[in-house]
Amino acid sequence: MRHSSARGDGPQRRRPDAKDLGWDDSLYGNGRNGRDGAPKSGAPRPADQGGTPPPDAPDAPVAPGITGTPSAGGGAAVPPAITGGVSGPPVITGGVAGPPSPGTPAAGTATALKEAAEPGSSPADGSEPEAKGTRRAGTPRSKTRRVLRWSAITLAVLIAGTAGAGYWYYEHLNSNLRKDALDLGSGGLAKPEPNAFGQTPLNILLLGSDGRNSEKNIELGGARQDADRKPLADVQMLLHVSADRSNMSVISIPRDTRVPIPECKDPDDGKVYPQTTAAINTSLQHGGPGCTVATWKELTGIYIDHFMMVDFAGVVDMADAIGGVPVCVDKNVYSHDKKGHGSGLKLTAGTHSVKGVQALQWLRTRYGFEDNTDIGRAKAQHMYMNSMVRELKAGTKLTDPIKLRDLAEAATKALTVDEGLGSVKKLYDLGGDLQRVPTERITMVTMPWQYAAGGEYVVPKPGDAEQTFSLVRNDTALDGKDKKKKPAPDPQPTTPKDKLDIIVQNGTNSTVQGPVSGRASVIYNHLVSLGYTGASKDSRLTTQADTTIIYPAKEGRGDALALAKALGLSKDAVKESSAATQLRLVIGNDWRKGTAFPKPPAGKKEAEKAPDSADALNGEDKKACMKVNPAYTF
């Protein structure tokens, strides 16, 4: 169930309101375009598994991209020790398996924090304090050790996890999180099959809400008259972590992109919102973030595992807790004009560390960057996220126990997450997956787009947008740096085709287009005519963008390739899966009619990276600098 973001915070220093900052209330108030007639978007968004196998557990296969100790059953490897970027012995090793049991004291509890504040106090274990200037061997009591404990704990919390902070504090952080349903649509998009190593990619939808349903959000976001309006999802980014955790791709969609929004049912009041075509940011008003998830799945064909949503106040609190994120502008910028347009951001040329309200201004700035549209704003958000990740990975600001606790509080209070991600432990596990990805393998892009007729909205750019989505569906890095193995000779079929056990399934279900009835029967009959008389049908309807042939790991590839050739499919349609027990042919939405698979345009090659129109930015690009619009400089 969705919860209100209004919080009973105590007295605090008044933040500048929208009038003080000169923000454009109309930017978010009525959904119309700005004075330049361009579409608008925008707000913010910030961002290990473990366990030890039993002594008699078989060795797990070594999967590409994974280091550390394999978990029981051959699952994901335990992430490396976390030290929070501070020199010294690691405190959290092998990925914490879970929160401490009730009543069990743990390193980094309130007692440890009190010790750090009161150097002369007695140890928590009841032993006598040491003489000044001495240190008992084997007893880590120094301030440095205590800071290390908290550094380790709250580095996990940087993408919002904690371990060893005491059961009471763990439960407190859990209670901070707000939860909502993951998917409100009726589509049946299936989770990708695990690869030969049992790995699956991870897809998380990151949302920035412009909600003004609290006094703090009104102060930060302006437009008090919109306090009762349902929030819009003005920032939308799909974060894709590869199955082997070697790379990460992030796709932004401009908030006014016109897309089909499927029918959604609000889990709170049961209201059904009919299918429509509208700006993608309005999908949040159709029952909550679960409808935005359903919209993305329908648009991209990408399965989404989780969502995370943050509002204005959450961005400011997170930015304050982090302590500042470096950003760069190529000229002096003041995002404000005589008509009141702009975020109020004012910076001189060069690099600045922004936090709090100024960080929110950066993330919301449209008037002042590039062509004053959402496209420039998305690029500024990408730069901020990349810089934030670099700062957190460096650990340069994670040495103050109080600030670390503030970060844990801010991270959990800032987030609304799906039910499947609704605990600090699960967020900590997620943090481990994200932490493994090196910054040089993080690629951020904007969905290729073009103006619709009249220039009032943007729409996905034909060809290029689908190419971008297809790369993610097929777990291919958008940076084009996936290691290309020298192709081995194709194995020969091992089973006569009339004896080959093939399951045919209709995957053309679509909440927008509707399913194509009888596709499994059509292709089944076609296979029989080709001599594959051992084929059979699975009557269950599923949803899949691409037609695929799944075969069991380490066997059957030759038979699968022969089947693909007979049907006119490319080799890329053939997938190995550790979960498969037989050949399975799923007819996707790319093959909705006929018995001949649609051929790609002549001369078109299989894409290996994001198209140029996606405007890719690498996570390690420290020289990236926003171009300031000449009309907004000083």
C-alpha positions as CSV (number, residue, x, y, z in Angstrom):
1,M,0.0,0.0,0.0
2,R,1.2,3.5,-0.8
3,H,2.1,5.7,2.1
4,S,2.1,9.5,2.3
5,S,5.5,11.2,2.1
6,A,4.5,13.7,4.7
7,R,6.8,13.3,7.7
8,G,6.5,14.6,11.2
9,D,9.9,16.2,11.2
10,G,10.7,18.5,14.2
11,P,11.5,22.2,14.0
12,Q,14.1,23.0,11.4
13,R,15.7,25.9,9.6
14,R,13.4,27.3,7.0
15,R,14.5,26.4,3.5
16,P,14.1,29.0,0.7
17,D,10.7,28.7,-0.9
18,A,10.0,28.8,-4.6
19,K,9.5,32.6,-4.6
20,D,12.9,33.1,-3.0
21,L,14.6,30.9,-5.5
22,G,12.8,32.4,-8.5
23,W,11.6,29.0,-9.7
24,D,9.1,28.5,-12.5
25,D,5.9,27.2,-10.9
26,S,4.4,26.5,-14.4
27,L,7.3,24.1,-15.1
28,Y,5.5,21.4,-13.1
29,G,2.0,22.9,-12.5
30,N,0.0,22.3,-15.6
31,G,1.9,20.0,-17.9
32,R,2.0,22.6,-20.8
33,N,5.1,23.5,-22.6
34,G,7.3,26.4,-21.7
35,R,7.7,29.6,-23.7
36,D,9.9,28.0,-26.3
37,G,7.3,25.4,-27.1
38,A,9.6,22.5,-26.2
39,P,8.6,19.5,-24.1
40,K,9.5,19.6,-20.5
41,S,10.7,17.0,-18.0
42,G,12.4,16.7,-14.9
43,A,13.4,16.1,-11.3
44,P,16.0,14.0,-9.6
45,R,17.0,10.6,-8.6
46,P,19.9,9.4,-6.5
47,A,20.9,5.5,-6.4
48,D,25.4,-7.6,-1.9
49,Q,24.4,-11.0,-1.8
50,G,26.3,-13.3,0.5
51,G,26.4,-16.4,2.5
52,T,28.8,-19.3,2.9
53,P,28.2,-22.7,1.3
54,P,27.9,-25.7,3.6
55,P,31.0,-27.9,3.8
56,D,29.5,-30.5,1.6
57,A,28.2,-28.1,-1.1
58,P,29.5,-28.7,-4.6
59,D,31.8,-26.1,-6.2
60,A,29.8,-23.4,-8.0
61,P,30.8,-22.5,-11.5
62,V,32.9,-19.5,-11.8
63,A,30.8,-17.0,-13.7
64,P,32.2,-14.1,-15.7
65,G,32.3,-10.8,-13.9
66,I,31.9,-12.3,-10.4
67,T,34.6,-12.3,-7.7
68,G,34.6,-13.4,-4.2
69,T,33.2,-16.5,-2.5
70,P,30.3,-18.3,-4.3
71,S,27.1,-18.5,-2.3
72,A,25.4,-21.7,-1.4
73,G,23.9,-23.5,-4.3
74,G,26.1,-21.8,-6.8
75,G,24.4,-18.4,-6.7
76,A,25.8,-14.9,-6.8
77,A,29.3,-14.5,-5.3
78,V,29.9,-12.8,-2.0
79,P,31.0,-9.2,-2.7
80,P,34.4,-8.1,-1.5
81,A,34.9,-6.5,1.9
82,I,33.6,-3.0,2.4
83,T,35.7,-0.5,4.2
84,G,34.1,2.8,3.3
85,G,37.2,4.1,1.5
86,V,39.1,4.3,4.8
87,S,42.4,2.6,5.3
88,G,42.5,-0.2,7.8
89,P,41.2,-3.7,8.3
90,P,37.9,-4.4,6.6
91,V,34.9,-4.7,8.9
92,I,32.2,-6.2,6.7
93,T,33.5,-9.2,4.9
94,G,31.8,-11.7,2.6
95,G,28.6,-9.7,2.4
96,V,26.5,-9.5,5.5
97,A,24.0,-12.3,5.5
98,G,21.3,-10.3,7.2
99,P,20.4,-8.1,10.2
100,P,21.5,-9.2,13.7
101,S,19.1,-11.1,15.8
102,P,16.9,-9.2,18.3
103,G,18.8,-8.4,21.4
104,T,22.2,-9.2,19.9
105,P,24.7,-6.4,20.4
106,A,26.5,-5.5,17.2
107,A,29.4,-3.3,16.1
108,G,28.3,0.1,15.2
109,T,25.3,0.4,17.5
110,A,24.3,3.5,19.4
111,T,26.8,2.4,22.2
112,A,29.7,2.5,19.7
113,L,28.5,5.8,18.4
114,K,28.5,7.2,22.0
115,E,32.0,5.8,22.5
116,A,33.2,7.7,19.5
117,A,31.7,10.9,21.0
118,E,33.1,10.2,24.5
119,P,36.6,8.9,24.1
120,G,37.0,8.5,27.9
121,S,34.0,6.3,28.4
122,S,34.2,2.6,29.2
123,P,34.2,-0.1,26.5
124,A,30.8,-1.5,25.6
125,D,31.9,-5.0,26.6
126,G,32.2,-3.9,30.3
127,S,36.0,-4.2,30.4
128,E,38.1,-1.5,32.2
129,P,39.2,1.5,30.2
130,E,42.8,1.4,29.1
131,A,45.4,3.8,30.5
132,K,45.9,6.9,28.4
133,G,48.3,6.4,25.6
134,T,48.2,2.6,25.7
135,R,46.5,0.1,23.5
136,R,45.8,-3.5,24.4
137,A,46.7,-5.9,21.6
138,G,43.8,-7.4,19.8
139,T,41.2,-5.0,21.2
140,P,40.1,-2.5,18.5
141,R,39.0,0.4,20.7
142,S,40.5,3.5,19.0
143,K,38.4,6.2,17.4
144,T,39.8,5.1,14.0
145,R,38.4,1.6,14.5
146,R,35.0,2.9,15.6
147,V,34.9,5.2,12.6
148,L,35.8,2.2,10.4
149,R,32.9,0.3,11.7
150,W,30.5,3.1,10.9
151,S,32.2,3.7,7.6
152,A,31.6,0.1,6.6
153,I,28.0,0.1,7.8
154,T,26.9,3.3,6.1
155,L,28.8,2.7,2.9
156,A,26.4,-0.2,2.6
157,V,23.6,2.3,3.3
158,L,24.8,4.6,0.5
159,I,22.4,2.7,-1.8
160,A,20.5,2.1,1.4
161,G,21.5,-1.0,3.3
162,T,22.8,-1.6,6.8
163,A,24.4,-4.4,8.7
164,G,25.5,-4.8,12.3
165,A,23.9,-1.5,13.4
166,G,21.7,-3.2,16.0
167,Y,18.3,-4.8,15.6
168,W,16.5,-1.7,16.9
169,Y,18.2,0.6,14.4
170,Y,17.7,-1.9,11.6
171,E,14.0,-2.0,12.3
172,H,13.9,1.8,12.5
173,L,15.5,2.2,9.1
174,N,13.0,-0.4,7.7
175,S,10.1,1.7,9.0
176,N,11.5,4.7,7.1
177,L,10.9,3.0,3.8
178,R,7.6,3.5,1.9
179,K,6.3,0.7,-0.2
180,D,4.0,0.3,-3.2
181,A,3.0,-2.3,-5.8
182,L,5.5,-3.1,-8.5
183,D,3.3,-3.6,-11.6
184,L,-0.3,-2.4,-12.0
185,G,-0.6,-3.6,-15.6
186,S,-2.0,-6.9,-16.8
187,G,0.9,-7.7,-19.1
188,G,2.7,-11.0,-18.7
189,L,6.3,-10.0,-19.6
190,A,8.4,-12.9,-18.4
191,K,11.7,-12.5,-16.4
192,P,14.7,-13.4,-18.6
193,E,15.9,-17.0,-18.4
194,P,19.1,-17.4,-16.3
195,N,22.3,-17.9,-18.4
196,A,24.6,-20.9,-18.3
197,F,25.9,-19.7,-14.9
198,G,22.5,-19.1,-13.4
199,Q,22.8,-15.4,-13.6
200,T,20.1,-12.9,-14.7
201,P,20.3,-9.2,-15.4
202,L,18.9,-6.7,-13.0
203,N,16.5,-3.9,-14.1
204,I,15.5,-1.1,-11.8
205,L,13.3,1.8,-12.7
206,L,14.4,5.0,-10.9
207,L,11.7,7.7,-10.6
208,G,11.8,11.3,-9.5
209,S,8.4,12.5,-8.3
210,D,7.3,16.2,-8.3
211,G,4.8,15.6,-5.5
212,R,3.9,18.6,-3.3
213,N,2.1,16.5,-0.7
214,S,4.1,17.9,2.2
215,E,5.0,21.3,3.4
216,K,8.7,20.6,2.8
217,N,8.0,19.5,-0.8
218,I,5.9,22.7,-1.4
219,E,8.7,24.9,-0.1
220,L,11.2,23.1,-2.4
221,G,9.0,22.6,-5.4
222,G,6.7,25.7,-5.5
223,A,3.1,25.7,-6.9
224,R,1.3,25.5,-3.6
225,Q,-2.0,25.4,-5.5
226,D,-0.9,22.0,-6.8
227,A,-0.6,20.5,-3.3
228,D,-3.5,18.2,-3.9
229,R,-2.5,17.3,-7.4
230,K,-1.3,13.7,-7.9
231,P,2.5,13.8,-8.5
232,L,4.1,13.3,-11.9
233,A,7.0,11.0,-12.6
234,D,9.2,13.8,-14.0
235,V,12.4,11.8,-13.9
236,Q,12.5,8.3,-15.3
237,M,15.7,6.2,-15.7
238,L,15.9,2.5,-16.3
239,L,19.0,1.1,-14.7
240,H,20.2,-2.2,-16.2
241,V,22.9,-4.2,-14.5
242,S,24.3,-7.0,-16.7
243,A,23.9,-10.6,-15.7
244,D,27.6,-11.0,-14.9
245,R,27.6,-7.6,-13.1
246,S,30.4,-6.3,-15.3
247,N,28.6,-3.3,-16.7
248,M,25.6,-1.0,-16.1
249,S,23.5,0.9,-18.7
250,V,21.1,3.7,-17.8
251,I,18.3,4.9,-20.2
252,S,16.5,8.2,-19.5
253,I,13.2,9.1,-21.2
254,P,12.1,12.7,-21.5
255,R,9.1,13.3,-19.3
256,D,6.8,14.5,-22.1
257,T,7.5,11.5,-24.4
258,R,4.1,10.5,-25.8
259,V,3.6,6.8,-25.2
260,P,0.8,4.2,-24.8
261,I,-0.1,3.9,-21.1
262,P,-1.8,0.5,-20.4
263,E,-4.8,0.0,-18.3
264,C,-3.9,0.2,-14.6
265,K,-5.8,-0.4,-11.4
266,D,-5.0,1.6,-8.3
267,P,-4.3,-0.8,-5.4
268,D,-5.6,1.6,-2.8
269,D,-9.0,2.5,-4.0
270,G,-9.6,0.0,-6.8
271,K,-10.1,2.7,-9.5
272,V,-9.4,1.5,-13.0
273,Y,-7.6,3.9,-15.3
274,P,-8.3,3.0,-19.0
275,Q,-5.6,2.6,-21.6
276,T,-4.6,5.9,-23.1
277,T,-1.8,7.6,-25.0
278,A,-0.2,10.5,-23.1
279,A,3.0,12.0,-21.7
280,I,4.9,9.2,-19.9
281,N,5.2,11.3,-16.7
282,T,1.4,11.2,-16.2
283,S,1.5,7.4,-15.8
284,L,2.3,7.9,-12.1
285,Q,-1.1,9.5,-11.7
286,H,-2.8,6.2,-12.9
287,G,-2.5,4.4,-9.6
288,G,1.1,4.9,-8.6
289,P,4.6,3.9,-9.6
290,G,3.4,0.4,-10.6
291,C,1.6,2.0,-13.6
292,T,4.9,3.7,-14.7
293,V,6.6,0.3,-14.5
294,A,3.8,-1.3,-16.6
295,T,4.2,1.6,-19.1
296,W,8.0,1.0,-19.4
297,K,7.5,-2.7,-19.8
298,E,5.0,-2.2,-22.6
299,L,7.2,0.4,-24.4
300,T,10.6,-1.3,-24.1
301,G,9.8,-5.0,-23.8
302,I,12.3,-5.0,-20.9
303,Y,11.4,-6.9,-17.7
304,I,11.6,-4.7,-14.6
305,D,12.6,-6.2,-11.3
306,H,12.2,-3.2,-9.0
307,F,11.5,0.5,-8.8
308,M,12.8,3.2,-6.5
309,M,11.2,6.6,-6.3
310,V,12.3,9.9,-4.5
311,D,10.6,13.3,-4.1
312,F,12.0,16.8,-3.8
313,A,12.7,16.7,-0.1
314,G,14.4,13.3,-0.5
315,V,16.8,14.7,-3.1
316,V,17.8,17.6,-0.8
317,D,18.2,15.4,2.2
318,M,20.3,12.9,0.3
319,A,22.5,15.6,-1.2
320,D,23.0,17.1,2.2
321,A,24.0,13.8,3.7
322,I,26.4,12.9,0.9
323,G,28.1,16.3,1.5
324,G,28.2,17.6,-2.0
325,V,28.6,16.4,-5.6
326,P,31.0,18.1,-8.1
327,V,29.3,19.5,-11.2
328,C,30.6,21.6,-14.0
329,V,29.3,24.4,-16.3
330,D,31.2,25.9,-19.2
331,K,30.0,29.4,-18.6
332,N,28.4,31.4,-15.8
333,V,24.7,30.3,-15.5
334,Y,21.7,31.8,-13.9
335,S,18.5,29.8,-14.5
336,H,16.0,32.6,-14.2
337,D,14.4,35.1,-16.5
338,K,12.0,38.1,-16.3
339,K,9.0,35.8,-16.8
340,G,10.0,33.6,-13.8
341,H,11.2,30.7,-15.8
342,G,14.0,28.7,-14.4
343,S,15.2,26.7,-11.3
344,G,17.2,29.5,-9.7
345,L,20.5,27.8,-10.2
346,K,23.3,30.3,-10.2
347,L,26.9,29.2,-10.7
348,T,30.1,30.7,-12.2
349,A,32.0,28.9,-14.9
350,G,33.9,25.8,-13.8
351,T,33.4,23.0,-11.2
352,H,31.4,23.4,-8.1
353,S,30.3,21.0,-5.3
354,V,26.5,21.2,-5.0
355,K,24.4,19.9,-2.2
356,G,21.0,20.5,-0.7
357,V,18.7,23.0,-2.5
358,Q,21.4,23.8,-5.0
359,A,21.7,20.1,-6.0
360,L,17.9,20.0,-6.5
361,Q,18.2,23.2,-8.6
362,W,20.9,21.5,-10.8
363,L,18.7,18.4,-11.3
364,R,15.6,20.5,-12.2
365,T,17.4,23.0,-14.5
366,R,16.0,23.2,-18.0
367,Y,16.2,26.9,-18.7
368,G,19.9,27.5,-18.9
369,F,21.3,24.2,-20.2
370,E,21.8,23.6,-23.9
371,D,18.5,24.3,-25.8
372,N,16.4,24.8,-22.7
373,T,14.6,21.4,-23.1
374,D,14.3,18.2,-21.2
375,I,17.2,16.7,-23.2
376,G,19.7,19.1,-21.7
377,R,18.2,18.5,-18.3
378,A,18.6,14.7,-18.7
379,K,22.2,15.1,-19.5
380,A,22.8,17.3,-16.4
381,Q,21.1,14.5,-14.3
382,H,23.5,11.9,-15.9
383,M,26.5,14.0,-15.0
384,Y,25.3,14.4,-11.4
385,M,24.7,10.7,-11.0
386,N,28.0,9.7,-12.5
387,S,29.8,12.2,-10.2
388,M,27.9,11.1,-7.2
389,V,28.8,7.4,-7.9
390,R,32.5,8.4,-8.2
391,E,32.4,10.3,-4.9
392,L,30.7,7.5,-3.0
393,K,33.0,4.8,-4.5
394,A,36.1,7.0,-3.5
395,G,34.7,7.1,0.1
396,T,36.2,10.5,0.6
397,K,33.2,11.8,2.6
398,L,32.4,8.7,4.6
399,T,34.6,9.2,7.7
400,D,32.3,11.1,10.1
401,P,30.0,8.8,12.1
402,I,27.3,11.4,12.5
403,K,27.2,12.2,8.8
404,L,27.2,8.5,8.0
405,R,24.1,8.0,10.3
406,D,22.5,11.0,8.6
407,L,23.1,9.3,5.2
408,A,21.4,6.1,6.4
409,E,18.4,8.1,7.6
410,A,18.2,10.2,4.5
411,A,18.5,7.3,2.1
412,T,15.8,5.3,3.7
413,K,13.4,8.2,4.3
414,A,13.9,9.4,0.8
415,L,12.7,6.2,-0.9
416,T,9.5,4.7,-2.0
417,V,10.2,1.1,-3.3
418,D,8.3,-1.9,-4.5
419,E,7.3,-4.5,-2.0
420,G,10.0,-6.9,-3.2
421,L,12.7,-4.3,-2.3
422,G,11.0,-3.2,0.9
423,S,13.7,-3.9,3.5
424,V,17.1,-2.5,4.3
425,K,18.7,-6.0,3.9
426,K,17.3,-6.3,0.4
427,L,18.5,-2.8,-0.5
428,Y,21.9,-3.7,0.9
429,D,22.0,-6.8,-1.3
430,L,21.1,-4.6,-4.2
431,G,23.9,-2.2,-3.3
432,G,26.4,-5.1,-3.5
433,D,25.3,-5.8,-7.1
434,L,25.7,-2.1,-8.0
435,Q,29.0,-1.8,-6.2
436,R,30.7,-4.4,-8.4
437,V,30.3,-2.4,-11.6
438,P,33.4,-0.3,-12.3
439,T,32.6,3.3,-13.1
440,E,34.3,3.1,-16.5
441,R,31.6,0.5,-17.5
442,I,28.6,2.7,-16.6
443,T,26.9,4.2,-19.6
444,M,24.1,6.7,-19.4
445,V,22.0,7.5,-22.5
446,T,18.8,9.4,-23.3
447,M,16.3,7.4,-25.3
448,P,16.6,8.4,-29.0
449,W,13.7,10.7,-29.7
450,Q,12.2,13.0,-32.3
451,Y,9.5,15.7,-32.2
452,A,6.0,14.7,-33.0
453,A,4.0,16.6,-35.5
454,G,3.7,20.2,-34.4
455,G,6.7,19.9,-32.0
456,E,4.5,19.8,-28.9
457,Y,5.8,16.4,-27.7
458,V,8.5,14.0,-28.4
459,V,8.2,10.4,-29.4
460,P,10.6,7.5,-29.6
461,K,12.8,7.7,-32.7
462,P,12.0,4.9,-35.0
463,G,14.8,2.4,-35.3
464,D,17.2,4.0,-32.9
465,A,15.0,3.8,-29.8
466,E,14.2,0.1,-30.5
467,Q,17.9,-0.6,-31.1
468,T,18.7,0.8,-27.6
469,F,15.9,-1.2,-26.0
470,S,16.9,-4.4,-27.8
471,L,20.5,-4.1,-26.6
472,V,19.3,-4.0,-23.0
473,R,16.8,-6.9,-23.6
474,N,19.7,-8.9,-24.9
475,D,22.0,-7.9,-22.1
476,T,24.5,-6.2,-24.4
477,A,26.4,-3.2,-22.9
478,L,25.5,0.2,-24.5
479,D,29.2,1.2,-24.4
480,G,30.1,-1.4,-27.1
481,K,32.9,-2.8,-24.9
482,D,31.6,-6.2,-24.2
483,K,34.4,-8.7,-24.8
484,K,33.9,-10.4,-28.1
485,K,34.9,-14.0,-28.0
486,K,36.2,-15.6,-31.2
487,P,33.3,-17.6,-32.4
488,A,33.6,-21.3,-32.1
489,P,32.6,-23.5,-34.9
490,D,28.8,-24.1,-34.8
491,P,28.1,-27.6,-33.4
492,Q,26.2,-30.0,-35.5
493,P,22.7,-31.2,-34.6
494,T,22.7,-34.3,-32.4
495,T,19.0,-35.3,-32.7
496,P,17.1,-36.1,-35.8
497,K,14.5,-33.3,-36.3
498,D,11.6,-35.7,-36.3
499,K,12.7,-36.8,-32.8
500,L,13.5,-33.3,-31.5
501,D,11.4,-32.3,-28.5
502,I,10.4,-28.7,-29.0
503,I,7.8,-26.7,-27.1
504,V,6.2,-23.8,-29.0
505,Q,4.7,-20.9,-27.1
506,N,2.8,-17.8,-28.1
507,G,4.6,-14.7,-26.7
508,T,2.6,-12.0,-28.5
509,N,0.6,-10.9,-25.5
510,S,0.5,-7.1,-25.3
511,T,-1.7,-4.9,-23.2
512,V,-1.6,-2.2,-25.9
513,Q,-1.7,-4.2,-29.2
514,G,-3.4,-7.2,-27.8
515,P,-2.3,-10.8,-28.3
516,V,-2.3,-12.5,-31.7
517,S,-4.5,-15.5,-31.2
518,G,-3.3,-18.9,-32.5
519,R,0.4,-18.0,-33.1
520,A,1.7,-21.1,-31.4
521,S,-0.6,-23.3,-33.6
522,V,0.5,-21.5,-36.8
523,I,4.2,-21.9,-36.1
524,Y,3.7,-25.5,-34.8
525,N,2.0,-26.5,-38.0
526,H,4.8,-24.8,-39.9
527,L,7.4,-26.8,-38.0
528,V,5.6,-30.0,-38.7
529,S,5.7,-29.2,-42.4
530,L,9.4,-28.7,-42.1
531,G,9.8,-32.2,-40.6
532,Y,9.9,-31.3,-36.9
533,T,7.1,-33.7,-36.0
534,G,8.2,-34.1,-32.4
535,A,7.1,-30.5,-31.6
536,S,4.3,-29.7,-29.2
537,K,2.5,-26.6,-28.0
538,D,2.3,-24.8,-24.7
539,S,-1.1,-23.2,-24.5
540,R,-0.1,-20.6,-21.9
541,L,0.1,-17.0,-23.3
542,T,3.2,-15.0,-22.4
543,T,4.7,-11.7,-23.4
544,Q,8.1,-11.4,-25.1
545,A,9.5,-8.7,-27.4
546,D,11.9,-10.9,-29.3
547,T,11.4,-14.4,-30.7
548,T,13.8,-16.7,-29.0
549,I,14.9,-20.3,-28.9
550,I,16.0,-21.5,-25.4
551,Y,18.1,-24.6,-25.0
552,P,19.5,-26.4,-21.9
553,A,22.9,-25.4,-20.8
554,K,25.9,-27.3,-22.3
555,E,23.8,-29.4,-24.6
556,G,21.5,-28.9,-27.6
557,R,23.1,-25.9,-29.1
558,G,23.6,-27.6,-32.4
559,D,19.9,-28.6,-32.5
560,A,18.8,-25.0,-31.5
561,L,21.0,-23.4,-34.3
562,A,19.5,-25.8,-36.9
563,L,16.0,-24.9,-35.8
564,A,16.8,-21.2,-36.0
565,K,18.2,-21.6,-39.5
566,A,15.1,-23.5,-40.6
567,L,12.9,-20.7,-39.3
568,G,15.0,-17.8,-40.7
569,L,16.1,-16.6,-37.2
570,S,19.5,-15.2,-36.5
571,K,22.0,-16.9,-34.2
572,D,21.3,-14.2,-31.6
573,A,17.8,-15.6,-31.1
574,V,19.4,-18.8,-29.7
575,K,19.9,-18.5,-25.9
576,E,21.4,-21.0,-23.5
577,S,19.7,-21.3,-20.1
578,S,20.6,-23.2,-16.9
579,A,16.9,-23.4,-16.1
580,A,15.8,-25.0,-19.4
581,T,15.1,-28.7,-19.7
582,Q,14.3,-28.9,-23.4
583,L,14.1,-26.7,-26.5
584,R,11.5,-23.9,-26.2
585,L,10.5,-21.6,-29.1
586,V,8.7,-18.5,-27.9
587,I,7.1,-16.5,-30.7
588,G,7.7,-12.8,-29.8
589,N,6.0,-9.5,-30.7
590,D,8.6,-9.2,-33.5
591,W,6.8,-12.0,-35.4
592,R,3.1,-11.4,-35.1
593,K,2.0,-12.8,-38.5
594,G,3.0,-15.2,-41.2
595,T,5.4,-18.2,-41.1
596,A,8.4,-16.3,-42.5
597,F,10.3,-14.4,-39.9
598,P,10.5,-10.7,-40.9
599,K,13.9,-9.9,-42.5
600,P,15.9,-6.9,-41.3
601,P,16.5,-4.1,-43.9
602,A,19.2,-4.9,-46.4
603,G,22.7,-4.1,-45.1
604,K,21.6,-3.6,-41.6
605,K,24.1,-5.0,-39.1
606,E,23.5,-6.3,-35.6
607,A,24.0,-3.4,-33.2
608,E,26.9,-3.6,-30.7
609,K,26.4,-0.3,-28.9
610,A,23.9,2.5,-28.4
611,P,23.3,4.7,-31.5
612,D,24.8,8.1,-31.7
613,S,21.4,9.7,-31.1
614,A,21.4,8.3,-27.6
615,D,24.1,10.8,-26.6
616,A,26.0,8.4,-24.4
617,L,28.0,9.5,-21.3
618,N,30.6,7.3,-19.6
619,G,30.6,7.0,-15.9
620,E,34.4,7.8,-15.7
621,D,34.2,11.0,-17.8
622,K,35.4,13.5,-15.2
623,K,35.8,16.3,-17.9
624,A,32.1,16.4,-18.7
625,C,30.7,19.9,-18.4
626,M,27.2,21.3,-19.1
627,K,26.9,23.7,-22.0
628,V,25.1,26.9,-20.8
629,N,22.5,28.5,-23.0
630,P,23.8,32.0,-23.9
631,A,20.4,33.6,-22.9
632,Y,20.9,32.4,-19.3
633,T,24.5,33.5,-18.6
634,F,25.7,36.5,-16.7
